[in-house]
């Protein structure tokens, strides 16, 4: 016999309460990153959460499968978020992960230090170009390194969303060539995040830059 008190409304309320309590546990730290990258591409991951400890280079590890691998990477703090970027040059097709370990953060009302792991894959395609650094804090004028990863000459378009930054609008690179693009920061620059977009042949990278106007 069906329980008359077990109504659809009670089911909905129970499910709502369950999600209310479980959701903070799931979303204690949010990781924003693509799930797949081309070979040689600059990988970028943004970690957002209520961190007790700072994320430093010593806390970040990269794995292929379950094996730790060497890789060129760095950590940049912008506002209350941490950006981890890595140069995937020399990394072949396969399954990878980035792991933040030994960092305390809030999970609901508890302080925990569980590993923060985000998986990604590298495809068998080669990126058009790489960007280094993949995120930065600018206390004044700065430069960004670009490398052509193709076997032909390419032209990279450069665009930014801030009137405070001035630079060239395009850069031509021969096969394998590396060049620095220089950015001039105006005296009236406003403190905050700007994005600089690099694009070529349908491939693009958006570089987050924090302008520290107090030190410009």
C-alpha positions in Angstrom: 0.0 0.0 0.0 1.4 3.4 -1.0 2.2 5.9 1.8 -0.1 8.8 1.4 2.4 11.1 3.1 5.1 10.3 0.5 3.9 13.0 -2.0 5.8 14.4 -5.0 6.1 17.7 -3.1 8.0 16.0 -0.3 10.2 14.3 -2.8 11.1 17.6 -4.4 11.7 19.2 -1.0 13.9 16.4 0.1 15.9 16.5 -3.1 16.3 20.3 -2.8 17.7 20.0 0.8 20.1 17.2 -0.3 21.5 19.3 -3.2 21.7 22.4 -0.9 24.0 20.5 1.5 26.0 18.5 -1.0 26.6 21.3 -3.5 29.2 23.2 -1.4 31.2 20.0 -1.0 31.3 19.5 -4.8 32.1 23.1 -5.7 34.5 24.0 -2.9 37.1 24.8 -5.5 36.2 25.6 -9.1 38.7 24.8 -11.8 38.2 26.6 -15.2 40.2 25.1 -18.0 39.8 23.4 -21.4 39.5 19.6 -21.4 41.7 19.2 -24.5 44.8 20.9 -25.9 47.0 20.7 -29.0 50.6 19.6 -28.8 52.8 22.6 -27.9 49.8 24.7 -26.8 50.0 26.9 -23.6 47.7 25.2 -21.1 45.9 27.6 -18.7 43.8 26.6 -15.6 42.1 29.0 -13.2 41.5 27.9 -9.6 38.8 29.7 -7.6 37.9 29.0 -4.0 38.2 30.1 -0.4 41.9 29.2 0.1 43.6 29.3 3.5 47.0 28.7 1.9 48.5 30.3 -1.2 49.0 28.0 -4.2 52.7 28.1 -5.1 54.8 26.2 -7.7 55.7 23.7 -5.0 52.1 22.7 -4.7 51.5 22.0 -8.4 52.2 18.7 -10.1 51.6 17.3 -13.6 50.9 13.7 -14.4 50.6 11.5 -17.5 48.3 8.8 -16.4 49.6 8.2 -12.8 53.2 9.1 -13.6 54.5 12.5 -12.6 56.2 14.3 -15.5 58.5 17.3 -15.8 57.0 20.4 -17.5 57.6 24.1 -17.8 55.0 25.9 -15.7 54.3 28.7 -13.3 51.6 30.0 -10.9 50.2 33.5 -11.0 47.8 35.0 -8.4 45.4 37.6 -9.8 43.0 39.0 -7.3 41.8 36.0 -5.2 42.3 33.5 -8.0 45.2 31.4 -9.0 46.2 30.8 -12.6 48.4 27.8 -13.5 49.9 27.8 -17.0 52.1 25.2 -18.6 54.0 24.9 -21.9 53.0 21.7 -23.6 55.9 21.7 -26.1 57.3 18.2 -26.3 54.3 16.5 -24.8 52.7 13.8 -26.9 49.1 12.7 -27.4 47.6 11.2 -24.2 45.7 11.6 -20.9 47.2 14.1 -18.4 46.2 15.9 -15.2 47.2 18.9 -13.2 47.1 18.4 -9.4 47.3 21.0 -6.6 48.5 19.3 -3.5 49.1 20.3 0.2 46.9 23.4 0.1 44.3 24.1 2.7 40.9 25.5 1.6 37.3 25.8 2.8 34.9 23.0 1.9 31.6 24.3 3.4 32.4 24.8 7.1 35.5 22.6 7.1 39.1 23.2 6.4 40.5 20.5 4.1 43.7 19.9 2.1 42.4 17.3 -0.4 44.2 17.2 -3.7 42.5 19.3 -6.4 42.8 17.3 -9.6 41.7 18.3 -13.1 42.1 16.0 -16.1 42.9 17.0 -19.7 44.0 15.4 -22.9 46.6 16.4 -25.5 45.5 15.6 -29.1 47.7 14.6 -32.0 47.4 18.0 -33.6 50.0 20.7 -33.2 49.1 24.2 -32.0 49.8 27.1 -34.3 51.9 29.0 -31.7 52.7 29.1 -28.0 52.5 31.9 -25.5 54.9 32.5 -22.6 54.1 33.5 -19.9 50.5 32.2 -19.9 49.4 34.8 -17.3 51.1 37.7 -15.6 51.0 40.6 -13.2 52.3 43.8 -14.8 53.8 46.5 -12.7 54.7 48.5 -15.8 55.6 47.9 -19.4 55.9 44.1 -20.1 56.6 41.7 -22.9 55.2 38.3 -24.0 57.1 35.6 -25.9 55.5 33.9 -28.9 56.8 30.9 -30.8 55.7 29.6 -34.2 55.1 25.8 -33.9 54.4 25.3 -37.6 56.6 24.4 -40.6 55.6 27.6 -42.4 55.5 31.3 -41.8 52.5 32.6 -39.8 51.1 36.0 -38.8 49.7 36.4 -35.3 47.0 39.1 -34.7 47.2 40.9 -31.3 44.2 42.6 -29.7 43.6 43.8 -26.1 40.5 45.1 -24.3 42.2 48.1 -22.6 42.9 51.6 -23.8 45.7 51.7 -21.3 47.9 49.3 -23.2 49.7 50.0 -26.5 51.5 47.5 -28.7 51.8 46.3 -32.3 48.7 44.7 -33.8 50.4 41.8 -35.5 53.5 39.8 -35.6 55.1 37.7 -38.3 57.0 34.6 -37.4 59.1 32.2 -39.5 58.9 28.4 -38.8 60.0 27.8 -35.3 60.9 31.4 -34.7 60.5 33.1 -31.3 59.9 36.8 -30.7 58.8 39.0 -27.9 55.9 41.4 -28.2 56.3 44.6 -26.1 53.4 46.3 -24.4 53.5 49.9 -23.1 51.3 50.6 -20.1 49.9 54.2 -19.9 50.4 56.4 -16.9 46.6 56.6 -16.4 46.1 52.8 -16.4 43.4 51.5 -14.0 44.2 48.6 -11.7 42.4 45.5 -12.8 42.4 42.5 -15.2 42.7 42.9 -19.0 42.8 40.2 -21.6 45.2 40.2 -24.6 44.1 38.0 -27.4 46.5 36.3 -29.8 45.1 34.6 -32.9 46.3 33.0 -36.1 44.6 30.6 -38.6 41.6 29.9 -36.3 43.8 29.2 -33.3 43.7 31.7 -30.4 45.0 32.3 -26.8 43.6 34.8 -24.3 46.2 36.1 -21.9 45.0 37.4 -18.5 47.1 40.3 -17.4 46.6 42.1 -14.0 47.6 45.8 -14.3 48.9 47.0 -10.9 48.2 50.7 -11.5 49.7 51.7 -8.1 53.1 50.6 -9.4 52.8 51.8 -13.0 
